[in-house]
Amino acid sequence: MIEDVRFDGEFEVTDALKNQYDRDGFLIVRNLLDKEEIAQLWKIFEEPDGIMKHSYETSEPDDKKILRVMYRHPGNDVSGIISRSEKIVNACEKLLDGEVYHYHGKFIMKNPREGGQHVWHQDYGYWYKHNLFPDMITVWMAMDKTTRQNSCLQLLKGSHKCGRINHVPGDATLQTGADLERVEALKPKCPHLYAEMEPGDVLFQHCNLLHTSEPNNSDMRRWAFVACYNKASNDSFLPHHHANYVPIEKVTNSAIKDCRNYTDFSGKDFTDPIKKEEDRMHFPPTEVKG
Ligand SMILES: O=C(O)CCC(=O)C(=O)O
C-alpha cells in the first residue's frame, strides 16, 4: 500500500514523513503542484518556440521509442522555477539532510501506443560512477494522469536499503538495468507497488530505490517532468554529462504562477546527443527535433 500525503497549501517534510521516506525509499505528495501550476508547465510545450525543439528520441524494443528533453541547469522558464521552488527544494534538503544542487532535469514523454519501457534500475546505478555517496534524489512530477495502463512508475518499496546493485547492459535495449536475478530475489521482500498519480502529484525517490515502467500500450499520453538533485557535500568528483555544484537560487512557491517565461531557456545547457560527444555516448539518439 502507498502511504501518501496531500498538499493543502502548506507543506513541510516533518520528521514523521522523513522517517517514512527513510523506511520506504520514496514519498508521494499529492497535488504538490496544483492545476494552475501544471497548466503553466504545459505552456513551455505549447508555445511555437517552446522547449520541444530540444527533444530527442531513442529507439526501444518492439518499435517503441522514448522522447526526452534533458538539461543540466534549471534556468528561468517555468520548469526551472518549479525546480527552484521552495516546496520542491526544501523537501529535498530535508530528505537528504543538507543543501542540495540541481544535478539535471528532464521531461520523459511516453506518447500513446509508442512510449517505450524503462527497465528495472536504480538511478544511482547510473550515477555511481561520478558520485561517491548515494546522497541523491529524484523528483518525479506527473503531467498527465498516470495509471497501470499508461506506464506508471513501479517501485520495490524499501529496496533502497539493499544498497547499489550491479547494472548491466540489456539484451534488447540500449538501457543499462539492474541485475535481474537480484531484482527477482528482492520482490518477495520488497512490496511491488504501482505509483498511480494525478497531474501535479509528486514522487520523491531515493536514488537506490528500484523502479521500472512498462511500455505505454494505451491510448493515454504519459508525460512526466523529472528533477534530480545531488547533496552539495557530494558534488560529483568526476566532471561528466550532468552538472557539478552550482548553488540553487530558490524562489518562493508563488513564483511558479507568476512566471511568464515560456520560451527563454537560456542557461539550461541542454543535453544534445548530436552536437555534444559526451551526451551522445550516454544517450544515443535516433532522432533530434528542431
Ligand atoms: O518515467 C519513467 O517511466 C521512468 C524514468 C526513469 O526511471 C529514469 O529516467 O531514470
The ligand as an SDF file (V2000), in Angstrom:
LIG
                    3D

 10  9  0  0  0  0  0  0  0  0999 V2000
    9.4470    7.9440  -16.3690 O   0  0  0  0  0  0  0  0  0  0  0  0
    9.6650    6.7520  -16.3200 C   0  0  0  0  0  0  0  0  0  0  0  0
    8.8750    5.9130  -16.7380 O   0  0  0  0  0  0  0  0  0  0  0  0
   10.9290    6.2340  -15.6900 C   0  0  0  0  0  0  0  0  0  0  0  0
   12.0180    7.2350  -15.7300 C   0  0  0  0  0  0  0  0  0  0  0  0
   13.2650    6.7610  -15.0680 C   0  0  0  0  0  0  0  0  0  0  0  0
   13.2390    5.8900  -14.2490 O   0  0  0  0  0  0  0  0  0  0  0  0
   14.5350    7.3810  -15.4170 C   0  0  0  0  0  0  0  0  0  0  0  0
   14.5900    8.2540  -16.3080 O   0  0  0  0  0  0  0  0  0  0  0  0
   15.5580    7.0110  -14.7980 O   0  0  0  0  0  0  0  0  0  0  0  0
  1  2  2  0
  2  3  1  0
  2  4  1  0
  4  5  1  0
  5  6  1  0
  6  7  2  0
  6  8  1  0
  8  9  2  0
  8 10  1  0
M  END
$$$$
